[in-house]
């Protein structure tokens, strides 16, 4: 079971992914999405990067700040979420892949997708 630090980081990454998909769907170019998300959360882009990478923990005060900024209920950032209907091994694999996908740049995502395609 992941610790609270990991749960909060994973939920922040999930929130960022949803934000990015919404922005891209609205025709906003991908460049600058990190800065826009940091502005929404009321933190610096450098702080956001540290939180997304797991190098900077998300404390209780920031948790409340992030939940308010995202319009999420109190405690949302601290709740563990798992995909439904999968075995524990499948859930762990998906979690690892999502973390790798979310932590890398466009080139890393292309390489990850190429690796997956090789197994089809």
C-alpha positions in Angstrom: 0.0 0.0 0.0 1.5 3.4 -1.0 2.2 5.9 1.7 0.3 9.2 1.9 3.1 11.1 0.1 2.8 8.7 -2.9 -1.0 8.8 -2.9 -1.0 12.6 -3.0 1.6 12.7 -5.8 -0.3 10.2 -7.9 -3.6 12.2 -7.4 -1.8 15.4 -8.3 -0.6 13.7 -11.5 -4.1 12.5 -12.2 -5.5 16.1 -11.7 -2.8 17.5 -14.0 -3.6 14.9 -16.7 -7.3 15.8 -16.5 -6.3 19.5 -16.7 -4.0 19.0 -19.7 -6.6 16.9 -21.6 -9.3 19.6 -20.9 -6.9 22.4 -22.1 -5.8 20.4 -25.2 -9.4 19.6 -26.0 -10.2 23.3 -25.9 -7.4 24.0 -28.5 -4.9 25.3 -26.0 -1.3 24.4 -27.2 0.6 22.1 -24.9 3.5 24.5 -24.3 2.9 26.2 -21.0 0.4 23.8 -19.5 2.7 23.2 -16.5 2.8 26.9 -15.9 -1.0 27.3 -16.2 -1.6 24.4 -13.8 0.9 25.9 -11.3 -0.9 29.2 -11.6 -4.2 27.5 -10.9 -2.8 25.8 -7.8 -1.1 29.0 -6.7 2.4 27.6 -6.6 5.5 28.3 -8.7 6.2 26.1 -11.7 9.4 24.8 -9.9 7.4 23.8 -6.8 4.8 22.1 -9.0 7.6 20.2 -10.8 9.0 19.1 -7.4 5.6 17.9 -6.3 4.8 16.0 -9.5 8.2 14.3 -9.4 7.8 13.3 -5.8 10.9 15.2 -4.7 8.8 17.7 -2.7 6.1 16.3 -0.4 2.6 17.8 -0.5 1.8 18.7 3.1 -1.6 19.2 4.7 -1.8 22.9 4.0 -0.9 22.5 0.3 -3.3 19.6 0.1 -6.1 21.9 1.2 -4.9 24.6 -1.2 -4.8 22.2 -4.1 -8.2 20.7 -3.4 -9.8 24.1 -3.2 -8.1 25.3 -6.4 -9.2 22.1 -8.2 -12.7 22.2 -6.9 -12.3 18.8 -5.2 -13.8 17.8 -1.8 -11.7 17.9 1.3 -9.5 14.7 1.5 -9.7 14.0 -2.3 -5.9 14.4 -2.7 -5.2 11.9 0.1 -7.6 9.1 -1.1 -6.0 6.1 -2.9 -7.6 5.2 -6.2 -7.1 2.0 -8.1 -8.5 0.9 -11.4 -11.4 -1.5 -11.0 -11.7 -5.1 -12.3 -7.9 -5.7 -12.5 -5.7 -8.1 -10.6 -3.2 -6.6 -8.2 -0.3 -7.3 -10.6 -2.2 -5.6 -13.5 -3.0 -2.6 -11.2 0.7 -2.3 -10.3 1.7 -2.5 -13.9 -0.8 0.2 -15.0 0.3 2.4 -12.1 4.0 2.1 -13.1 3.2 2.8 -16.7 1.1 5.9 -15.8 3.8 7.2 -13.5 6.4 6.8 -16.2 4.2 8.4 -18.8 3.3 11.3 -16.6 6.9 12.0 -15.4 8.5 12.1 -18.8 8.6 14.4 -21.8 7.1 13.9 -25.3 10.2 11.9 -26.4 10.0 9.6 -23.4 6.3 9.0 -24.1 7.1 8.2 -27.7 9.8 5.7 -26.6 7.4 4.2 -24.0 4.7 3.7 -26.6 7.2 2.2 -29.0 8.2 -0.4 -26.4 4.6 -1.3 -25.8 3.9 -1.6 -29.6 6.8 -4.1 -29.8 4.8 -6.5 -27.6 1.7 -6.6 -29.8 
